[in-house]
Structure formats: C-alpha cells, structure tokens
Amino acid sequence: MTRELIYNAFLHLTPNHHSHGYWRTPEGSIQYGYNKLSSYVNTVKTLERGRFDSLFIADVVGVYDLDYGDGTASIRAGSQFPEPDPVTIASALGLVTEHLGIAVTSNIIQAHPFSFARQLSSIDEFTGGRAAWNIVTSYLSNGFRNYGYDTIVDHDERYRWAQEYVDVTYKLWEHSWEDGAVVHDPESNTFFNPDKIHRINHHGEHYDVEGPHIVEPSPQRTPVLFQAGNSPAGREFAVRNAEVTFLPSNTPESARKDIQILDDLARQRGRDPKSLKKIVQLSTVIGSTEEEARRKQSYLYENIDYNALRAFLSGGSGIDLSSIDPDTTLDELKDRTELGDGVRSHFRAAVEADYGKGSPVTFRDFLRNNAFLPGRFAGTPDQIADEVQRWADAGVDGFNVVPVTTLGWWDEWVDNVVPVLQDRGLAQREYHPGTLREKLFRNGDSLAPGHRAYDVHLRAEESVRP
C-alpha cells in the first residue's frame, strides 16, 4: 500500500440524507440543525481531528418523487429536501480547517462552465489547494425542468454533454493562463503578463465561451475530480476524466471485479490505472459490543420511513416503484424490462448478496438492505476494522464513509473507530503536507501526466491575447 486508505466523509446539507424518517427519534433530532453553518463547522473540525482526507458534499437540484406517487413523500419526510447549495459554504469550512479537502457536487445543468470554473478556482485559491469537484450529470426529471428543459436528457447524451462541459473547464483551468503569467513586477509596471493569458474561444454543441479565465491559476489549477458512473458510458467518462471514482460494489468480491473492469478500460485508453482511485461506500453502526451494535442497527431500521425511502429510490431511478408489492421477490422483478437497466442491476446485486439469507429476496428485503440505506454493517470498532481490511485486500483505495446522521455521528467514528484503524495501519495518523491532490496521490499538485485535460488544446486562432 503506497499510502493509507482514503477516507471521505459523506454529507448532505439536508434534514435527511439516507436515514429517511430517523429525524423523528431523539438521536436523529440533531438534524434540525441542518441549516446552521455552525453545525458544519463543528463537523469539519471533528473530521480533521480524525484525519479524514476530505468532506464530500453531495447535492441534488430537484425533488425525488415529484413524478411518482402523490409527489409529496420526500417533502413531508425532509428527504434530501430542502437542499442548500454546497458551494456557498466551502470557503467558510476551509477557513476553520487546515488539511481537510472540500469536495462539492455540481451537475452540468445547474451552472454554466465558465461561472463554475471561476467558483472552483476561487475555492481552491481560498482553501490553499483543497478543492475537489464531484462531477454529476443529474438524474432527476424535476431537476431538468427546474432549468427549463421539458424532460430529462437521455442517459448517454448526458455524458456526451458532460464531456464538453469538463473540456471547457479544462481549457479555462489548464490552458488559458500559461505558467509565468503572474509577474507582480513594479519596475516594468506589470502585474500579469498579457502575452501569457489567452482567450479560449470554445465553440461547441452546448457552449460558446470566449474567455480568458478570470481567476489566476489556483494551487491545483484543476480541482481534484470525483465521479460516480457505473454504466458503460459512466465508466468511459471515469477513465477519461476522474481521479477518484465511486464503485457500486456490494461485496469485496464484486469490488475486485469492478476494479478489474476499470483498470482494463484505463489501459485501453492509455491511462495508468493507478491514477484513478477506486473507493466504495462504508456505512456502519458502531457498538462497544456486537450485541449493542445490532441493537442500534435494529433501532435505526425500525425508525426508517419506508414510504420516503421508496419515493427516494423512484426519483433516483426514474422508475415508479410506489406500486410494487413489498412481498414481490426480486427474482420476479430483476427481469422486468419496464424497470430499466439501472434498477434491475441493483435487484440482481441484491439477489447475489443474498439479503434473504437463503430465502427468496423480496422487495421489502431490498428496501431494508439496499446500498442507499445507512448502517448496513453493524459491529465493534475491531469488527469494522476487519471489514475495512477485507475491502482493502480486494484492492479498493478507500471509502466514502456514510453516517447514520450527517450531524453529530462523526465523534463516535473518530473517537472509537479511527484509533483502531490507525493501529492497524489502515488510516493515517498525520496529514501529508501539500494540496489535496498531493495528499491523495503523492505526485505533486497537478493532474497526472496523460490526463485528458492536457489533450484539450486551444486551437491556433484561440491562443491570442485578450
């Protein structure tokens, strides 16, 4: 292992991220503070104390079930609704931390690439090189309608669109300003050298951007690039663009297969597979004994609002799941073409994971055990460390740690689990110096050689002074 495993802290700026309905319990009521900046300040201080690599702020721009059921389940339950903009708090959280990376989610429909490139350069500047971008194409129909589209754009077309979007940002971040453009020379009366600052004059299917980039190069130039895409188009996008990608794997065995697929594809595209970190979700319930952990897990599941969960899954999949009888077996559902490839792949994975423990796996089992419900592994800190080791042995580079509640839960992880992971060499004791990219890859502040961003050149007519 060239460095310790990566640990991202997953967070939504919402009342409920995945613990739908848990806010009704005394333990979950801490989520009432979801709209207070002080809540997140306390959180990032805890994360830095636990030597987390980054805070990963997820985001959506629509209501999950607006097209399904009565359209109000998500709103009633506060399930990823409301949703403040994560970009707005990034600098504030950077101010109260020194090492923690700040990864914000932004999709291709919610911000023009020129404006977004400016925002991310500013965050990277103001955090000393700790910015990251989770690139998403958006999957909620309501989200598209919020930005003036009649309906959601086709899945693969969204990835083609995303490629142009990121190519525009690459031109702005990597090519608009040459090295040496920042002069600050009083004798020559030159603050910046205009001969080394260029318009990009991008003309594409979706965007026309003249430039130049109006923020000087930040410590990383391009922020660290996160992405999750498990379809053929998503994997292709990952190996062309991402530096950290999230695997859908439910078991270490499936992770090994998913990693091999990505590594083979990266080699086919001429990329070093090691330049793409692969991480999986890790969501735990922590107990001082296994019995206590199991009891806390049962308490969590007893207080889940399954109507809200089903609405969440409907919106995320684009398929109306509200009418499915909970006792229907997934063997019956996994081949229904009307449910779509994405939903059926989740059903097949659930059958392989044997949620029914030898009995036919039902839709109810799926709701209780699916990857979007937190706390799937319950155990002591030592048992959690054993689980981490199993995934590490399968070749994963790290984890997106999903809490039971986005607020308040982190002290339990940092105080009880982190010391065990550190003792086993599975988590860092101190931060490596430098930018977030240097911390993650130990290879400098810039994108790795061979990254697509370096191949997105300005044409001769573009490389002119502003």
KOLBAGU-847906 format. One record per residue (C-alpha): residue in three letters; x, y, z. Coordinates in nm, 4 decimals, decimal comma, always signed. Layout:
BEGIN
   aa        c1        c2        c3
  ALA         X         Y         Z
...
REM end
This chain:
BEGIN
   aa        c1        c2        c3
  MET   +0,0000   +0,0000   +0,0000
  THR   +0,1661   +0,3256   -0,1153
  ARG   -0,0356   +0,5318   +0,1289
  GLU   -0,3087   +0,4755   +0,3820
  LEU   -0,6622   +0,4247   +0,2565
  ILE   -0,8617   +0,7302   +0,1541
  TYR   -1,1494   +0,8328   +0,3787
  ASN   -1,4129   +1,0764   +0,2536
  ALA   -1,6848   +1,1936   +0,4877
  PHE   -2,0188   +1,1892   +0,3068
  LEU   -2,2552   +1,4739   +0,3880
  HIS   -2,5766   +1,6296   +0,2565
  LEU   -2,6865   +1,9779   +0,3607
  THR   -3,0372   +1,8417   +0,4213
  PRO   -3,2559   +1,7244   +0,7099
  ASN   -3,2179   +1,3604   +0,5965
  HIS   -2,9608   +1,2222   +0,3578
  HIS   -3,0355   +0,8467   +0,3515
  SER   -3,1785   +0,7878   +0,7014
  HIS   -3,5280   +0,8736   +0,5877
  GLY   -3,7502   +0,9454   +0,8862
  TYR   -3,4809   +0,8943   +1,1522
  TRP   -3,5162   +1,2620   +1,2463
  ARG   -3,8253   +1,1578   +1,4465
  THR   -3,6074   +0,9877   +1,7098
  PRO   -3,4249   +1,1680   +1,9924
  GLU   -3,0940   +1,0631   +1,8354
  GLY   -3,1945   +1,1864   +1,4914
  SER   -3,3341   +1,5196   +1,6032
  ILE   -2,9844   +1,6696   +1,5751
  GLN   -3,0688   +1,7030   +1,2065
  TYR   -3,2853   +2,0039   +1,2926
  GLY   -2,9558   +2,1928   +1,2700
  TYR   -2,9084   +2,1095   +0,9020
  ASN   -2,9402   +2,4780   +0,8001
  LYS   -2,6944   +2,6195   +1,0561
  LEU   -2,3392   +2,6938   +0,9429
  SER   -2,2137   +2,6253   +1,2960
  SER   -2,3309   +2,2630   +1,2599
  TYR   -2,0960   +2,2061   +0,9677
  VAL   -1,8126   +2,3991   +1,1280
  ASN   -1,8282   +2,1566   +1,4206
  THR   -1,8433   +1,8647   +1,1793
  VAL   -1,5330   +1,9557   +0,9784
  LYS   -1,3330   +2,0171   +1,2949
  THR   -1,4192   +1,6656   +1,4070
  LEU   -1,3299   +1,5239   +1,0664
  GLU   -0,9930   +1,6914   +1,0682
  ARG   -0,9317   +1,5603   +1,4175
  GLY   -0,9996   +1,2143   +1,2724
  ARG   -0,7578   +1,2779   +0,9828
  PHE   -1,0233   +1,2394   +0,7143
  ASP   -0,8952   +1,3210   +0,3681
  SER   -1,1964   +1,5175   +0,2550
  LEU   -1,5511   +1,6230   +0,3176
  PHE   -1,7688   +1,5046   +0,0300
  ILE   -2,0795   +1,7227   -0,0028
  ALA   -2,3476   +1,5574   -0,2153
  ASP   -2,6205   +1,7595   -0,3831
  VAL   -2,9359   +1,7397   -0,5954
  VAL   -3,1354   +2,0147   -0,7692
  GLY   -3,4829   +1,8649   -0,7648
  VAL   -3,7399   +1,6768   -0,5586
  TYR   -3,7068   +1,3000   -0,5789
  ASP   -4,0664   +1,1886   -0,6057
  LEU   -4,2314   +1,4796   -0,7841
  ASP   -4,3229   +1,2426   -1,0685
  TYR   -4,4261   +0,9434   -0,8546
  GLY   -4,6940   +0,8575   -0,6015
  ASP   -4,8572   +1,1708   -0,4630
  GLY   -4,5400   +1,3738   -0,5166
  THR   -4,5085   +1,4771   -0,1531
  ALA   -4,3338   +1,1892   +0,0282
  SER   -3,9860   +1,3417   +0,0029
  ILE   -4,1042   +1,6856   +0,1105
  ARG   -4,3067   +1,5506   +0,4028
  ALA   -4,0088   +1,3450   +0,5248
  GLY   -3,7436   +1,6090   +0,4581
  SER   -3,5586   +1,3520   +0,2468
  GLN   -3,2862   +1,5407   +0,0621
  PHE   -3,5196   +1,8382   +0,0708
  PRO   -3,4574   +2,1284   +0,1187
  GLU   -3,1069   +2,1355   -0,0340
  PRO   -2,8839   +2,4440   +0,0217
  ASP   -2,6031   +2,4929   -0,2306
  PRO   -2,2766   +2,3290   -0,1119
  VAL   -2,0576   +2,5812   -0,2956
  THR   -2,1827   +2,8539   -0,0632
  ILE   -2,0184   +2,7108   +0,2487
  ALA   -1,6951   +2,5711   +0,1032
  SER   -1,4779   +2,8726   +0,1832
  ALA   -1,6171   +2,9002   +0,5353
  LEU   -1,5355   +2,5356   +0,6051
  GLY   -1,1927   +2,5820   +0,4531
  LEU   -1,1252   +2,8717   +0,6884
  VAL   -1,1747   +2,6613   +1,0025
  THR   -0,9666   +2,3679   +0,8751
  GLU   -0,6086   +2,3319   +0,7568
  HIS   -0,5853   +1,9993   +0,5732
  LEU   -0,9332   +1,8666   +0,5010
  GLY   -1,0289   +1,8580   +0,1328
  ILE   -1,3615   +2,0183   +0,0407
  ALA   -1,5382   +1,8291   -0,2401
  VAL   -1,8525   +1,9915   -0,3772
  THR   -2,1066   +1,8337   -0,6080
  SER   -2,2223   +2,0322   -0,9089
  ASN   -2,4005   +1,8992   -1,2149
  ILE   -2,3902   +2,0108   -1,5754
  ILE   -2,7337   +2,1731   -1,5758
  GLN   -2,7066   +2,3985   -1,2734
  ALA   -2,4155   +2,6257   -1,3624
  HIS   -2,2531   +2,7476   -1,6818
  PRO   -1,8990   +2,6041   -1,7080
  PHE   -1,7403   +2,9499   -1,7169
  SER   -1,9110   +3,0502   -1,3906
  PHE   -1,8440   +2,7157   -1,2277
  ALA   -1,4757   +2,7134   -1,3266
  ARG   -1,4487   +3,0562   -1,1674
  GLN   -1,6149   +2,9345   -0,8475
  LEU   -1,3915   +2,6290   -0,8133
  SER   -1,0727   +2,8227   -0,8851
  SER   -1,1757   +3,0669   -0,6142
  ILE   -1,2445   +2,7882   -0,3632
  ASP   -0,9139   +2,6217   -0,4468
  GLU   -0,7368   +2,9561   -0,4010
  PHE   -0,9064   +3,0381   -0,0719
  THR   -0,8502   +2,6901   +0,0754
  GLY   -0,4855   +2,6683   -0,0271
  GLY   -0,5401   +2,3943   -0,2833
  ARG   -0,8004   +2,1739   -0,1132
  ALA   -1,0904   +2,1918   -0,3591
  ALA   -1,2476   +1,8951   -0,5353
  TRP   -1,5391   +1,8585   -0,7755
  ASN   -1,7838   +1,5687   -0,7847
  ILE   -1,8923   +1,5705   -1,1488
  VAL   -2,2544   +1,4624   -1,1963
  THR   -2,4889   +1,4652   -1,4933
  SER   -2,8106   +1,4876   -1,2865
  TYR   -3,0765   +1,2178   -1,2843
  LEU   -3,3932   +1,3880   -1,1554
  SER   -3,6571   +1,4880   -1,4084
  ASN   -3,7684   +1,7690   -1,1795
  GLY   -3,4111   +1,8975   -1,1749
  PHE   -3,4078   +1,9308   -1,5532
  ARG   -3,7441   +2,1049   -1,5543
  ASN   -3,6128   +2,3477   -1,2927
  TYR   -3,3592   +2,4647   -1,5500
  GLY   -3,6015   +2,4992   -1,8385
  TYR   -3,5871   +2,1563   -2,0021
  ASP   -3,9068   +1,9757   -2,0945
  THR   -3,7756   +1,6442   -1,9644
  ILE   -3,4592   +1,4701   -1,8576
  VAL   -3,1974   +1,4256   -2,1286
  ASP   -3,1111   +1,0709   -2,2396
  HIS   -2,8561   +0,8948   -2,0167
  ASP   -2,5702   +0,8572   -2,2664
  GLU   -2,6345   +1,2017   -2,4135
  ARG   -2,5872   +1,3485   -2,0642
  TYR   -2,2371   +1,2017   -2,0590
  ARG   -2,1563   +1,3444   -2,4027
  TRP   -2,2796   +1,6781   -2,2769
  ALA   -2,0718   +1,6408   -1,9612
  GLN   -1,7607   +1,5787   -2,1681
  GLU   -1,7962   +1,9119   -2,3436
  TYR   -1,8667   +2,0771   -2,0074
  VAL   -1,5495   +1,9481   -1,8460
  ASP   -1,3470   +2,0186   -2,1604
  VAL   -1,4453   +2,3847   -2,1299
  THR   -1,3294   +2,3885   -1,7681
  TYR   -1,0021   +2,2191   -1,8661
  LYS   -0,9362   +2,4914   -2,1225
  LEU   -1,0000   +2,7578   -1,8621
  TRP   -0,8055   +2,5948   -1,5789
  GLU   -0,5129   +2,4445   -1,7671
  HIS   -0,4660   +2,6440   -2,0878
  SER   -0,5997   +2,9970   -2,0516
  TRP   -0,3103   +3,1016   -1,8276
  GLU   +0,0432   +2,9918   -1,9018
  ASP   +0,2997   +2,9369   -1,6292
  GLY   +0,4748   +3,2671   -1,5720
  ALA   +0,1668   +3,4797   -1,6403
  VAL   +0,1713   +3,6062   -1,2807
  VAL   +0,4537   +3,8617   -1,2659
  HIS   +0,3963   +4,1276   -0,9953
  ASP   +0,6864   +4,3401   -1,1180
  PRO   +0,6687   +4,7093   -1,0145
  GLU   +0,9695   +4,8063   -1,2260
  SER   +0,8034   +4,7028   -1,5511
  ASN   +0,4590   +4,8060   -1,4295
  THR   +0,3404   +4,4511   -1,4961
  PHE   +0,1084   +4,2717   -1,2568
  PHE   +0,0242   +3,9994   -1,5101
  ASN   +0,1874   +3,9228   -1,8441
  PRO   -0,0907   +3,9560   -2,1048
  ASP   +0,1117   +3,7615   -2,3611
  LYS   +0,0677   +3,4519   -2,1434
  ILE   -0,3056   +3,4853   -2,0816
  HIS   -0,5329   +3,3595   -2,3599
  ARG   -0,8907   +3,3536   -2,4704
  ILE   -1,0176   +3,0017   -2,5263
  ASN   -1,2865   +3,0799   -2,7900
  HIS   -1,4613   +2,7485   -2,7335
  HIS   -1,7416   +2,6812   -2,9812
  GLY   -1,9253   +2,3553   -2,9174
  GLU   -2,2657   +2,1942   -2,9316
  HIS   -2,3720   +2,3296   -2,5929
  TYR   -2,1376   +2,6178   -2,5113
  ASP   -1,9655   +2,9165   -2,6652
  VAL   -1,7056   +3,0555   -2,4266
  GLU   -1,4611   +3,3272   -2,5225
  GLY   -1,2511   +3,3627   -2,2082
  PRO   -0,9967   +3,4187   -2,0759
  HIS   -1,0373   +3,2579   -1,7358
  ILE   -1,0721   +3,5497   -1,4963
  VAL   -0,9142   +3,3825   -1,1935
  GLU   -0,5391   +3,3279   -1,1853
  PRO   -0,4248   +2,9655   -1,1615
  SER   -0,5059   +2,8221   -0,8196
  PRO   -0,2680   +2,5889   -0,6332
  GLN   -0,4058   +2,2809   -0,8121
  ARG   -0,5253   +2,4603   -1,1285
  THR   -0,7834   +2,1847   -1,1816
  PRO   -0,9510   +2,0704   -0,8570
  VAL   -0,9383   +1,7002   -0,7733
  LEU   -1,2003   +1,5278   -0,9893
  PHE   -1,4511   +1,2883   -0,8299
  GLN   -1,7148   +1,0949   -1,0238
  ALA   -1,9534   +0,8035   -0,9892
  GLY   -2,0714   +0,6270   -1,3024
  ASN   -2,1346   +0,2565   -1,3343
  SER   -2,2917   +0,2260   -1,6778
  PRO   -2,0681   +0,1723   -1,9836
  ALA   -2,0907   +0,5460   -2,0576
  GLY   -2,0177   +0,6289   -1,6937
  ARG   -1,7103   +0,4078   -1,6820
  GLU   -1,5838   +0,5558   -2,0073
  PHE   -1,6252   +0,9037   -1,8608
  ALA   -1,4447   +0,7963   -1,5441
  VAL   -1,1339   +0,6646   -1,7161
  ARG   -1,1143   +0,9756   -1,9338
  ASN   -1,1679   +1,2318   -1,6592
  ALA   -1,1984   +1,1204   -1,2964
  GLU   -0,9188   +1,0896   -1,0440
  VAL   -1,1403   +0,9285   -0,7796
  THR   -1,4385   +0,7148   -0,8764
  PHE   -1,7054   +0,5526   -0,6612
  LEU   -1,7708   +0,1837   -0,7177
  PRO   -2,1216   +0,0333   -0,6871
  SER   -1,9787   -0,2819   -0,5282
  ASN   -2,1827   -0,4516   -0,2561
  THR   -1,9121   -0,7017   -0,1585
  PRO   -1,5321   -0,7135   -0,1696
  GLU   -1,5612   -0,9860   -0,4313
  SER   -1,7713   -0,7671   -0,6598
  ALA   -1,5326   -0,4770   -0,5948
  ARG   -1,2439   -0,6852   -0,7245
  LYS   -1,4355   -0,7427   -1,0484
  ASP   -1,5392   -0,3765   -1,0797
  ILE   -1,1797   -0,2628   -1,0278
  GLN   -1,0566   -0,5010   -1,2961
  ILE   -1,3103   -0,3654   -1,5448
  LEU   -1,1951   -0,0081   -1,4835
  ASP   -0,8268   -0,0978   -1,4889
  ASP   -0,8611   -0,2808   -1,8195
  LEU   -1,0542   +0,0096   -1,9709
  ALA   -0,7964   +0,2604   -1,8448
  ARG   -0,5154   +0,0650   -2,0091
  GLN   -0,7112   +0,0529   -2,3341
  ARG   -0,7344   +0,4322   -2,3213
  GLY   -0,3633   +0,4706   -2,2482
  ARG   -0,4037   +0,5682   -1,8854
  ASP   -0,2196   +0,4349   -1,5820
  PRO   -0,4876   +0,2583   -1,3726
  LYS   -0,3169   +0,3757   -1,0543
  SER   -0,4011   +0,7358   -1,1438
  LEU   -0,7695   +0,6518   -1,0861
  LYS   -0,8530   +0,5816   -0,7220
  LYS   -1,1460   +0,3458   -0,6639
  ILE   -1,3435   +0,3833   -0,3445
  VAL   -1,6581   +0,2207   -0,2069
  GLN   -1,9300   +0,3127   +0,0356
  LEU   -1,8774   +0,2233   +0,4004
  SER   -2,1701   +0,2783   +0,6350
  THR   -2,1605   +0,1395   +0,9853
  VAL   -2,3421   +0,1228   +1,3158
  ILE   -2,0858   +0,1261   +1,5953
  GLY   -2,1219   -0,0530   +1,9267
  SER   -1,8944   -0,1341   +2,2194
  THR   -2,0130   -0,4936   +2,1717
  GLU   -2,1598   -0,6694   +1,8713
  GLU   -2,4891   -0,7047   +2,0563
  GLU   -2,5052   -0,3295   +2,1173
  ALA   -2,4269   -0,2578   +1,7515
  ARG   -2,7005   -0,4964   +1,6334
  ARG   -2,9480   -0,3391   +1,8728
  LYS   -2,8655   +0,0106   +1,7454
  GLN   -2,8970   -0,1101   +1,3861
  SER   -3,2412   -0,2589   +1,4560
  TYR   -3,3463   +0,0680   +1,6186
  LEU   -3,2330   +0,2578   +1,3089
  TYR   -3,4265   +0,0346   +1,0721
  GLU   -3,7374   +0,0373   +1,2895
  ASN   -3,7443   +0,4147   +1,2531
  ILE   -3,6910   +0,4371   +0,8788
  ASP   -3,9761   +0,5903   +0,6810
  TYR   -4,0019   +0,3284   +0,4069
  ASN   -4,2533   +0,5321   +0,2078
  ALA   -3,9945   +0,8104   +0,1872
  LEU   -3,7231   +0,5577   +0,1001
  ARG   -3,9332   +0,4141   -0,1808
  ALA   -4,0001   +0,7656   -0,3119
  PHE   -3,6274   +0,8379   -0,2995
  LEU   -3,5487   +0,5254   -0,4981
  SER   -3,8204   +0,6076   -0,7516
  GLY   -3,6791   +0,9525   -0,8179
  GLY   -3,3222   +0,8301   -0,8364
  SER   -3,4026   +0,5508   -1,0779
  GLY   -3,6607   +0,7316   -1,2884
  ILE   -3,8944   +0,4356   -1,2347
  ASP   -4,2180   +0,4416   -1,0354
  LEU   -4,1599   +0,1910   -0,7547
  SER   -4,4544   +0,3061   -0,5443
  SER   -4,6882   +0,0347   -0,6759
  ILE   -4,4591   -0,2652   -0,6193
  ASP   -4,5894   -0,5071   -0,3574
  PRO   -4,3198   -0,5264   -0,0863
  ASP   -4,3502   -0,9075   -0,0818
  THR   -4,2692   -0,9453   -0,4532
  THR   -3,9455   -1,1381   -0,4984
  LEU   -3,6544   -0,9759   -0,6774
  ASP   -3,6285   -1,2848   -0,8953
  GLU   -3,9622   -1,1731   -1,0375
  LEU   -3,8553   -0,8088   -1,0649
  LYS   -3,4987   -0,8333   -1,1931
  ASP   -3,6059   -0,9258   -1,5468
  ARG   -3,8902   -0,6757   -1,5880
  THR   -3,7734   -0,4601   -1,8778
  GLU   -4,0047   -0,1735   -1,7811
  LEU   -3,7986   -0,1212   -1,4641
  GLY   -3,4900   -0,0159   -1,6603
  ASP   -3,1327   -0,1417   -1,6621
  GLY   -3,0195   +0,0541   -1,3559
  VAL   -3,2951   -0,0683   -1,1250
  ARG   -3,2688   -0,4265   -1,2448
  SER   -2,8899   -0,4244   -1,1912
  HIS   -2,9497   -0,3210   -0,8297
  PHE   -3,2040   -0,6015   -0,7930
  ARG   -2,9614   -0,8568   -0,9367
  ALA   -2,6869   -0,7368   -0,7000
  ALA   -2,9257   -0,7753   -0,4070
  VAL   -3,0049   -1,1333   -0,5096
  GLU   -2,6313   -1,2096   -0,5341
  ALA   -2,5751   -1,0589   -0,1893
  ASP   -2,8463   -1,2942   -0,0533
  TYR   -3,0328   -1,0385   +0,1541
  GLY   -3,2895   -1,3113   +0,2166
  LYS   -3,0233   -1,5327   +0,3765
  GLY   -3,1235   -1,8399   +0,1827
  SER   -3,4870   -1,7406   +0,1324
  PRO   -3,6222   -1,5630   -0,1764
  VAL   -3,5178   -1,1979   -0,1608
  THR   -3,8198   -0,9664   -0,1603
  PHE   -3,8601   -0,6014   -0,2467
  ARG   -3,9012   -0,5422   +0,1264
  ASP   -3,5577   -0,7009   +0,1842
  PHE   -3,4191   -0,4767   -0,0869
  LEU   -3,5562   -0,1621   +0,0772
  ARG   -3,4142   -0,2681   +0,4118
  ASN   -3,0710   -0,3633   +0,2802
  ASN   -3,0131   -0,1534   -0,0298
  ALA   -2,6986   +0,0491   -0,0740
  PHE   -2,8821   +0,3769   -0,0110
  LEU   -2,9772   +0,2879   +0,3461
  PRO   -2,7026   +0,3635   +0,6004
  GLY   -2,5726   +0,1388   +0,8752
  ARG   -2,5517   -0,1772   +0,6660
  PHE   -2,2571   -0,3083   +0,8715
  ALA   -2,3008   -0,3262   +1,2482
  GLY   -2,0114   -0,4133   +1,4750
  THR   -1,7448   -0,3120   +1,7204
  PRO   -1,4515   -0,0924   +1,6145
  ASP   -1,2387   -0,4049   +1,5755
  GLN   -1,5025   -0,5734   +1,3611
  ILE   -1,5309   -0,2597   +1,1476
  ALA   -1,1535   -0,2620   +1,1049
  ASP   -1,1762   -0,6263   +0,9973
  GLU   -1,4355   -0,5249   +0,7380
  VAL   -1,2143   -0,2406   +0,6153
  GLN   -0,9276   -0,4861   +0,5785
  ARG   -1,1453   -0,7191   +0,3671
  TRP   -1,2183   -0,4390   +0,1238
  ALA   -0,8554   -0,3256   +0,1226
  ASP   -0,7463   -0,6801   +0,0405
  ALA   -0,9862   -0,6706   -0,2562
  GLY   -0,7956   -0,3718   -0,3914
  VAL   -1,0102   -0,0701   -0,3071
  ASP   -0,8263   +0,2558   -0,2457
  GLY   -1,0605   +0,3900   +0,0175
  PHE   -1,4094   +0,4652   +0,1402
  ASN   -1,6924   +0,7111   +0,1226
  VAL   -1,7973   +0,6931   +0,4866
  VAL   -2,1752   +0,7404   +0,5102
  PRO   -2,3010   +0,8300   +0,8585
  VAL   -2,6330   +0,7464   +1,0198
  THR   -2,6916   +1,1204   +1,0642
  THR   -2,4799   +1,3773   +0,8838
  LEU   -2,4517   +1,5785   +1,2039
  GLY   -2,3351   +1,4526   +1,5423
  TRP   -2,2398   +1,0989   +1,4368
  TRP   -1,8808   +1,1714   +1,3445
  ASP   -1,7445   +1,1963   +1,7006
  GLU   -1,8381   +0,8325   +1,7559
  TRP   -1,6406   +0,7263   +1,4478
  VAL   -1,3390   +0,9461   +1,5231
  ASP   -1,3189   +0,8560   +1,8918
  ASN   -1,3792   +0,4825   +1,8613
  VAL   -1,3025   +0,3543   +1,5117
  VAL   -1,0198   +0,5764   +1,3896
  PRO   -0,7700   +0,4738   +1,6629
  VAL   -0,8220   +0,1061   +1,5752
  LEU   -0,7754   +0,1763   +1,2043
  GLN   -0,4609   +0,3750   +1,2787
  ASP   -0,3171   +0,0997   +1,4973
  ARG   -0,3647   -0,1447   +1,2088
  GLY   -0,2083   +0,0851   +0,9511
  LEU   -0,5407   +0,1349   +0,7749
  ALA   -0,5722   +0,5090   +0,8396
  GLN   -0,3254   +0,7950   +0,8551
  ARG   -0,2099   +0,9338   +1,1887
  GLU   -0,0922   +1,2656   +1,0449
  TYR   -0,1623   +1,4594   +0,7319
  HIS   +0,0824   +1,4619   +0,4452
  PRO   +0,1729   +1,8221   +0,3532
  GLY   +0,0554   +1,9906   +0,0368
  THR   -0,2589   +2,0262   -0,1693
  LEU   -0,5400   +1,7730   -0,1675
  ARG   -0,4054   +1,6137   -0,4865
  GLU   -0,0591   +1,5803   -0,3341
  LYS   -0,2116   +1,4286   -0,0215
  LEU   -0,4076   +1,1713   -0,2215
  PHE   -0,1537   +1,0803   -0,4895
  ARG   +0,1881   +1,1875   -0,3538
  ASN   +0,2747   +1,3111   -0,7008
  GLY   +0,2544   +1,6900   -0,6926
  ASP   -0,0214   +1,9462   -0,7274
  SER   -0,1033   +1,8944   -1,0954
  LEU   -0,3093   +1,6400   -1,2813
  ALA   -0,1191   +1,3221   -1,3627
  PRO   +0,0590   +1,3021   -1,6994
  GLY   -0,1674   +1,1628   -1,9684
  HIS   -0,4862   +1,3126   -1,8284
  ARG   -0,7373   +1,4214   -2,0904
  ALA   -0,7140   +1,7838   -1,9739
  TYR   -0,3696   +1,8095   -2,1320
  ASP   -0,5056   +1,6934   -2,4676
  VAL   -0,7742   +1,9627   -2,4801
  HIS   -0,5629   +2,2233   -2,6546
  LEU   -0,6505   +2,5699   -2,7727
  ARG   -0,6549   +2,5999   -3,1479
  ALA   -0,4148   +2,8426   -3,3120
  GLU   -0,6860   +3,1064   -3,3512
  GLU   -0,7781   +3,0651   -2,9836
  SER   -0,4309   +3,1253   -2,8480
  VAL   -0,4401   +3,5021   -2,8651
  ARG   -0,4232   +3,7759   -2,6109
  PRO   -0,7479   +3,9019   -2,4594
REM end
